[in-house]
């Protein structure tokens, strides 16, 4: 990794590459961009040297040639609860080590000099080699976002473990109410990034271990310990099942809406009356309501919210679709708005495949319902509705009568397209 800052630094200033770029280079992984910290300068000197200041919270500047971010070395002091309650101090007297000390984890508190040598006062390189996520100092406890970041890193690097002392500090932060001060937008931002990592289940395991999941997503937390019928769910525990579904989505490189829907599809099972267990009668409707409530609370994007509600409502019907007749399949397509939104319907089917394969012993079982319903959708879309409408009008039909004629034609098209699947049989369904 090149460490040349390029021309333009003010006289007497020194620049170091810091943070993720150094960490990723040591791991042999690509890094999207580089951040620099500048020691021994002032905002005025940086601007005079041609740097452009961005942001108002603390002094960050864009290099005049590379546009890479250069931040003045700074310290922070806690002034209020939550992640925004900090007073930032930056002046030429702040040292590189003081700047690194305010960072979250030792693996992110490594700097690189222009000649490529490392400045590693907190043992971050050793923790990288050992696969340990360890906080730099007690100042970690002042910013609850760092709990989410540790959980996200646990999902990114499945072989890494959280240091016991860091786990204890995170638990103390939760007990002190720091997590309760997080704003929904920031929670969603970190959760969304963690969901897109290689092993997203580890993010939720880390949040459970410190008690943060019960504060942030109690609807998800309550799924652990809830039993399901062993005939369909050999893993039995609902929380374990949802994590298997989520990791299946990650293995299939699914989109964020699909992964979010996988996370939310069974939330209603956490509210199943004890007398019904291990069955979960009516959990679909409960899951829809809870998925909507969680998405609204976290201000999740519309595509995530819509797919989660759709998957919660329809995943059982999709699982049973091999046993449905053509008219029932068409009703499923219509309820899912598949004829107008085929791409979203394809995402629904991927959620359902993850649900079916996210069960112990079913990880590699083919999910026949997905190609079956995609074939059904193709057949329904192939019906020439304009020609049918014109022919119906020529026969004197209008309004709802034309709609019934189109519906009948689509049912006939599905009957013809799906006839070979009639004897395919249905594997044990998820739920």
C-alpha positions as CSV (number, residue, x, y, z in Angstrom):
1,X,0.0,0.0,0.0
2,X,1.5,3.3,-1.1
3,X,1.8,5.8,1.8
4,X,2.9,8.9,-0.1
5,X,0.7,11.9,1.0
6,X,1.7,13.9,-2.1
7,X,2.7,17.5,-2.1
8,X,0.8,20.2,-0.2
9,X,1.2,19.6,3.6
10,X,1.8,22.7,5.7
11,X,5.4,23.2,6.9
12,X,6.1,21.1,10.0
13,X,3.1,18.9,9.6
14,X,3.2,15.1,9.4
15,X,0.6,12.8,7.8
16,X,0.0,9.2,8.6
17,X,-2.4,6.7,7.1
18,X,-4.7,5.4,9.8
19,X,-7.6,3.1,10.6
20,X,-9.2,0.7,8.2
21,X,-6.8,1.1,5.3
22,X,-3.8,0.0,7.5
23,X,-5.8,-2.8,9.1
24,X,-7.0,-4.2,5.8
25,X,-3.5,-4.0,4.3
26,X,-2.2,-6.0,7.2
27,X,-5.0,-8.6,6.6
28,X,-4.2,-8.7,2.9
29,X,-7.6,-7.4,2.0
30,X,-8.6,-4.5,-0.3
31,X,-9.6,-1.2,1.1
32,X,-12.0,1.2,-0.5
33,X,-10.2,4.3,0.5
34,X,-7.5,5.8,2.8
35,X,-7.8,8.1,5.7
36,X,-5.0,10.3,7.0
37,X,-4.3,12.0,10.3
38,X,-2.2,15.1,10.3
39,X,-0.1,16.0,13.3
40,X,1.3,19.5,14.0
41,X,-1.0,21.7,12.0
42,X,-4.0,24.0,12.3
43,X,-7.1,24.5,10.2
44,X,-5.8,27.8,8.9
45,X,-2.5,26.2,7.8
46,X,-4.3,23.4,6.0
47,X,-6.5,25.8,4.1
48,X,-3.6,28.0,3.2
49,X,-1.8,24.9,1.8
50,X,-4.8,24.3,-0.5
51,X,-6.8,21.8,1.4
52,X,-10.6,22.1,1.4
53,X,-12.4,21.8,4.7
54,X,-15.4,19.5,4.9
55,X,-17.8,19.0,7.8
56,X,-18.4,21.2,10.7
57,X,-18.1,18.9,13.7
58,X,-14.3,18.4,13.6
59,X,-11.5,19.5,11.3
60,X,-11.4,17.3,8.2
61,X,-9.8,18.4,4.9
62,X,-9.6,17.1,1.4
63,X,-6.2,16.9,-0.2
64,X,-6.0,19.3,-3.2
65,X,-4.8,16.6,-5.6
66,X,-6.0,13.2,-4.3
67,X,-9.2,14.3,-2.5
68,X,-8.3,11.9,0.3
69,X,-9.5,12.9,3.7
70,X,-7.0,14.4,6.1
71,X,-8.1,14.9,9.7
72,X,-6.2,16.9,12.2
73,X,-5.1,14.8,15.2
74,X,-7.7,15.3,17.9
75,X,-9.0,14.1,21.2
76,X,-12.6,13.8,22.4
77,X,-14.3,14.4,25.7
78,X,-17.7,13.0,26.7
79,X,-20.3,15.7,27.3
80,X,-23.7,14.0,27.0
81,X,-25.3,10.6,26.7
82,X,-25.2,8.8,23.3
83,X,-22.9,8.9,20.4
84,X,-23.3,12.6,19.6
85,X,-22.4,13.9,23.0
86,X,-18.7,14.7,22.5
87,X,-16.5,17.8,22.6
88,X,-13.7,17.6,20.0
89,X,-10.3,19.2,20.7
90,X,-7.7,19.6,17.9
91,X,-4.6,21.7,17.9
92,X,-0.9,21.2,16.9
93,X,0.0,19.8,20.4
94,X,-2.2,16.7,20.0
95,X,0.1,13.7,19.4
96,X,-0.5,10.8,17.1
97,X,-0.7,8.4,20.0
98,X,-3.4,10.6,21.6
99,X,-5.4,10.5,18.4
100,X,-5.1,6.8,18.1
101,X,-6.1,6.4,21.8
102,X,-9.6,7.8,21.0
103,X,-10.3,5.0,18.5
104,X,-12.6,2.1,19.1
105,X,-10.5,-1.1,18.7
106,X,-6.8,-1.8,18.7
107,X,-7.0,-3.2,15.2
108,X,-8.2,0.3,14.1
109,X,-5.6,2.2,16.1
110,X,-2.6,1.5,13.9
111,X,-1.0,4.2,11.8
112,X,1.5,4.0,8.9
113,X,4.3,6.5,8.3
114,X,5.1,7.7,4.8
115,X,8.0,5.2,4.7
116,X,5.6,2.3,5.3
117,X,6.6,1.6,8.9
118,X,3.9,1.2,11.5
119,X,3.0,3.1,14.6
120,X,1.1,0.6,16.8
121,X,1.1,1.8,20.5
122,X,-1.8,-0.4,21.5
123,X,-0.9,-3.8,20.0
124,X,-3.3,-3.8,17.1
125,X,-1.1,-5.8,14.8
126,X,-0.8,-8.6,17.4
127,X,-4.6,-8.6,17.9
128,X,-5.0,-8.9,14.1
129,X,-2.8,-11.9,14.1
130,X,-4.6,-13.4,17.1
131,X,-8.1,-12.6,15.7
132,X,-9.2,-10.5,18.7
133,X,-11.5,-7.5,18.8
134,X,-10.3,-5.5,21.8
135,X,-11.1,-2.0,22.8
136,X,-8.3,0.6,23.0
137,X,-9.2,2.3,26.3
138,X,-12.1,2.9,28.7
139,X,-13.1,5.7,26.4
140,X,-14.8,3.0,24.3
141,X,-17.6,3.0,26.8
142,X,-18.5,6.6,26.0
143,X,-19.9,5.8,22.5
144,X,-22.6,3.2,22.2
145,X,-22.2,3.0,18.4
146,X,-19.0,1.1,19.1
147,X,-21.1,-1.9,20.4
148,X,-22.7,-2.1,17.0
149,X,-19.3,-1.7,15.2
150,X,-17.8,-4.6,17.2
151,X,-20.8,-6.7,16.4
152,X,-20.5,-5.8,12.7
153,X,-16.8,-6.7,12.7
154,X,-17.6,-10.0,14.3
155,X,-19.9,-10.7,11.3
156,X,-17.2,-9.6,8.8
157,X,-14.5,-11.8,10.3
158,X,-16.1,-15.0,11.6
159,X,-12.8,-16.3,13.0
160,X,-12.3,-13.2,15.3
161,X,-13.5,-13.3,18.9
162,X,-14.4,-10.4,21.2
163,X,-11.9,-10.0,24.1
164,X,-13.5,-10.8,27.5
165,X,-12.7,-7.4,28.9
166,X,-14.4,-5.8,25.8
167,X,-17.4,-8.0,26.2
168,X,-17.7,-7.0,29.9
169,X,-17.4,-3.3,29.0
170,X,-20.1,-3.6,26.3
171,X,-22.4,-5.3,28.8
172,X,-21.8,-2.5,31.4
173,X,-22.6,0.1,28.7
174,X,-25.9,-1.6,28.0
175,X,-26.7,-1.8,31.7
176,X,-25.9,1.9,32.0
177,X,-28.5,2.7,29.3
178,X,-26.0,4.0,26.7
179,X,-27.6,1.9,23.9
180,X,-31.0,3.5,24.7
181,X,-29.6,6.8,23.5
182,X,-28.9,5.6,20.0
183,X,-30.9,7.2,17.3
184,X,-32.8,4.9,14.9
185,X,-31.0,6.1,11.8
186,X,-27.6,5.1,13.2
187,X,-28.9,1.8,14.5
188,X,-30.2,1.0,11.0
189,X,-27.0,2.1,9.3
190,X,-24.9,-0.3,11.4
191,X,-27.4,-3.2,11.3
192,X,-27.7,-2.9,7.5
193,X,-23.9,-2.9,7.1
194,X,-23.6,-5.9,9.4
195,X,-26.4,-7.8,7.5
196,X,-24.3,-7.5,4.3
197,X,-21.2,-9.2,5.9
198,X,-20.2,-12.8,5.3
199,X,-21.7,-14.2,8.5
200,X,-24.4,-11.8,9.7
201,X,-25.5,-14.2,12.5
202,X,-22.4,-13.4,14.4
203,X,-23.4,-9.8,14.6
204,X,-26.6,-10.8,16.4
205,X,-24.7,-13.3,18.6
206,X,-22.4,-10.5,19.8
207,X,-25.4,-8.2,20.5
208,X,-27.1,-10.9,22.4
209,X,-24.0,-11.7,24.5
210,X,-23.8,-8.1,25.8
211,X,-27.6,-7.6,26.2
212,X,-27.9,-5.0,23.4
213,X,-30.2,-7.1,21.2
214,X,-32.9,-7.1,23.9
215,X,-32.8,-3.3,23.9
216,X,-32.5,-2.7,20.1
217,X,-34.6,-5.6,18.7
218,X,-36.6,-7.2,21.5
219,X,-38.8,-8.8,18.8
220,X,-35.9,-10.8,17.6
221,X,-34.4,-11.5,21.0
222,X,-37.5,-13.3,22.2
223,X,-37.2,-15.9,19.5
224,X,-34.4,-17.8,21.3
225,X,-35.8,-20.6,23.3
226,X,-39.1,-20.7,21.4
227,X,-39.6,-24.3,20.1
228,X,-40.9,-25.4,16.7
229,X,-42.1,-28.8,15.5
230,X,-39.1,-31.0,15.1
231,X,-40.5,-32.7,12.0
232,X,-40.1,-29.5,10.0
233,X,-37.4,-27.8,12.1
234,X,-34.7,-30.3,13.3
235,X,-32.9,-27.3,14.9
236,X,-36.1,-26.7,16.9
237,X,-35.1,-23.3,18.4
238,X,-36.7,-20.4,16.5
239,X,-33.8,-18.0,17.1
240,X,-31.3,-20.6,15.9
241,X,-33.5,-21.1,12.8
242,X,-33.6,-17.4,11.9
243,X,-29.8,-17.2,12.1
244,X,-29.4,-20.2,9.8
245,X,-31.8,-18.5,7.4
246,X,-29.9,-15.3,7.5
247,X,-26.5,-17.0,7.0
248,X,-28.0,-18.9,4.0
249,X,-29.0,-15.6,2.5
250,X,-25.4,-14.3,3.0
251,X,-24.1,-17.5,1.3
252,X,-26.3,-16.9,-1.6
253,X,-25.1,-13.2,-1.8
254,X,-28.7,-12.0,-1.4
255,X,-29.6,-8.3,-1.4
256,X,-30.2,-6.2,1.8
257,X,-34.0,-6.4,1.4
258,X,-33.8,-10.2,1.2
259,X,-31.6,-10.5,4.2
260,X,-33.8,-8.1,6.2
261,X,-36.9,-10.1,5.3
262,X,-35.1,-13.3,6.3
263,X,-34.5,-11.7,9.7
264,X,-38.1,-10.7,10.2
265,X,-40.1,-13.5,8.6
266,X,-40.8,-15.4,11.8
267,X,-41.0,-12.6,14.4
268,X,-44.5,-13.6,15.2
269,X,-43.4,-16.9,16.7
270,X,-42.1,-15.0,19.7
271,X,-45.7,-14.2,20.6
272,X,-47.2,-17.6,20.1
273,X,-49.2,-18.5,23.3
274,X,-47.5,-21.2,25.4
275,X,-50.5,-23.5,25.1
276,X,-50.0,-23.7,21.3
277,X,-46.3,-24.5,21.3
278,X,-44.5,-26.0,19.4
279,X,-47.0,-25.1,16.7
280,X,-47.4,-21.5,15.7
281,X,-50.9,-21.0,14.4
282,X,-51.4,-17.5,13.0
283,X,-47.8,-16.5,13.3
284,X,-47.8,-15.0,9.8
285,X,-50.1,-12.2,10.7
286,X,-48.2,-11.5,13.9
287,X,-45.0,-11.5,11.9
288,X,-46.3,-8.9,9.5
289,X,-47.4,-6.6,12.3
290,X,-44.0,-6.9,14.1
291,X,-42.0,-6.6,10.9
292,X,-43.8,-3.4,10.1
293,X,-43.4,-2.0,13.6
294,X,-39.6,-2.8,13.7
295,X,-39.1,-1.3,10.2
296,X,-41.0,1.9,11.2
297,X,-39.0,2.2,14.5
298,X,-35.7,1.9,12.7
299,X,-36.8,3.9,9.7
300,X,-35.8,1.1,7.4
301,X,-36.0,1.8,3.6
302,X,-39.3,1.1,1.9
303,X,-38.0,-1.9,-0.2
304,X,-36.8,-3.6,3.0
305,X,-40.0,-2.9,4.8
306,X,-42.3,-4.1,2.0
307,X,-40.4,-7.3,1.3
308,X,-40.3,-8.2,5.0
309,X,-44.0,-7.8,5.3
310,X,-44.7,-9.7,2.1
311,X,-42.4,-12.6,3.1
312,X,-43.9,-12.8,6.6
313,X,-47.4,-13.0,5.1
314,X,-46.7,-15.4,2.2
315,X,-43.8,-17.7,3.0
316,X,-46.1,-20.5,4.2
317,X,-48.1,-20.3,1.0
318,X,-44.9,-20.3,-1.1
319,X,-43.7,-23.4,0.7
320,X,-46.9,-25.2,-0.1
321,X,-47.2,-24.0,-3.7
322,X,-46.3,-27.4,-5.2
323,X,-49.6,-28.7,-3.8
324,X,-51.7,-25.7,-5.0
325,X,-53.9,-25.8,-8.1
326,X,-53.5,-23.2,-10.9
327,X,-56.3,-20.9,-9.5
328,X,-54.6,-20.9,-6.1
329,X,-51.2,-20.2,-7.6
330,X,-52.7,-17.3,-9.5
331,X,-54.2,-15.9,-6.3
332,X,-50.7,-16.1,-4.7
333,X,-49.2,-14.2,-7.6
334,X,-51.9,-11.6,-7.4
335,X,-51.6,-11.2,-3.6
336,X,-47.9,-10.8,-4.0
337,X,-48.4,-8.2,-6.8
338,X,-46.1,-10.4,-8.9
339,X,-47.6,-9.5,-12.2
340,X,-46.7,-5.9,-11.7
341,X,-43.5,-6.4,-9.7
342,X,-41.9,-9.6,-10.9
343,X,-38.4,-8.6,-9.6
344,X,-39.8,-8.2,-6.0
345,X,-41.6,-11.6,-6.4
346,X,-38.3,-13.2,-7.3
347,X,-36.8,-11.7,-4.1
348,X,-39.7,-13.2,-2.1
349,X,-38.9,-16.6,-3.6
350,X,-35.3,-16.2,-2.6
351,X,-36.3,-15.4,1.0
352,X,-38.4,-18.5,1.0
353,X,-35.6,-20.6,-0.3
354,X,-33.3,-19.3,2.5
355,X,-36.1,-20.2,4.9
356,X,-36.4,-23.7,3.7
357,X,-32.6,-24.3,3.5
358,X,-32.0,-22.6,6.8
359,X,-32.8,-25.8,8.7
360,X,-30.5,-28.4,10.1
361,X,-30.1,-31.1,7.4
362,X,-31.8,-29.1,4.7
363,X,-28.9,-26.8,3.8
364,X,-28.3,-28.4,0.4
365,X,-31.8,-29.6,-0.5
366,X,-33.1,-28.1,-3.7
367,X,-36.0,-25.7,-3.3
368,X,-38.4,-26.8,-6.1
369,X,-40.9,-24.1,-5.3
370,X,-38.8,-21.3,-6.6
371,X,-38.4,-22.5,-10.2
372,X,-42.0,-23.7,-10.1
373,X,-43.4,-20.3,-9.2
374,X,-41.1,-18.5,-11.6
375,X,-42.4,-20.7,-14.3
376,X,-46.0,-19.9,-13.2
377,X,-45.3,-16.2,-13.3
378,X,-43.8,-16.4,-16.7
379,X,-46.9,-18.2,-18.0
380,X,-49.2,-15.7,-16.4
381,X,-47.2,-12.8,-17.9
382,X,-47.3,-14.4,-21.3
383,X,-51.1,-14.1,-21.6
384,X,-51.9,-11.3,-24.1
385,X,-54.3,-9.3,-22.0
386,X,-54.7,-6.6,-24.6
387,X,-55.8,-9.1,-27.2
388,X,-58.1,-10.8,-24.7
389,X,-59.7,-7.5,-23.7
390,X,-60.3,-6.6,-27.4
391,X,-61.9,-9.9,-28.1
392,X,-64.1,-9.7,-25.0
393,X,-65.2,-6.2,-26.0
394,X,-66.1,-7.6,-29.5
395,X,-68.3,-10.1,-27.8
396,X,-70.0,-7.3,-25.9
397,X,-68.3,-7.8,-22.6
398,X,-67.2,-4.9,-20.4
399,X,-65.7,-4.0,-17.0
400,X,-65.5,-6.9,-14.5
401,X,-66.5,-9.4,-17.2
402,X,-63.3,-8.6,-19.1
403,X,-61.4,-9.0,-15.9
404,X,-62.9,-12.4,-15.4
405,X,-62.0,-13.4,-18.9
406,X,-58.4,-12.5,-18.4
407,X,-58.3,-14.3,-15.1
408,X,-59.7,-17.4,-16.7
409,X,-57.1,-17.3,-19.4
410,X,-54.3,-16.9,-16.9
411,X,-55.6,-19.9,-15.0
412,X,-55.7,-22.0,-18.2
413,X,-52.1,-20.8,-18.9
414,X,-51.0,-21.9,-15.5
415,X,-52.8,-25.2,-15.8
416,X,-50.9,-26.0,-19.0
417,X,-47.5,-24.7,-17.7
418,X,-47.6,-26.4,-14.3
419,X,-49.1,-29.8,-15.4
420,X,-45.7,-31.6,-15.3
421,X,-45.1,-30.6,-11.7
422,X,-48.3,-32.1,-10.5
423,X,-46.6,-35.4,-9.5
424,X,-43.3,-33.8,-8.3
425,X,-44.2,-34.2,-4.6
426,X,-43.5,-31.8,-1.8
427,X,-40.5,-31.9,0.6
428,X,-41.1,-31.1,4.2
429,X,-42.1,-27.5,4.4
430,X,-40.5,-24.8,6.6
431,X,-42.8,-22.5,8.5
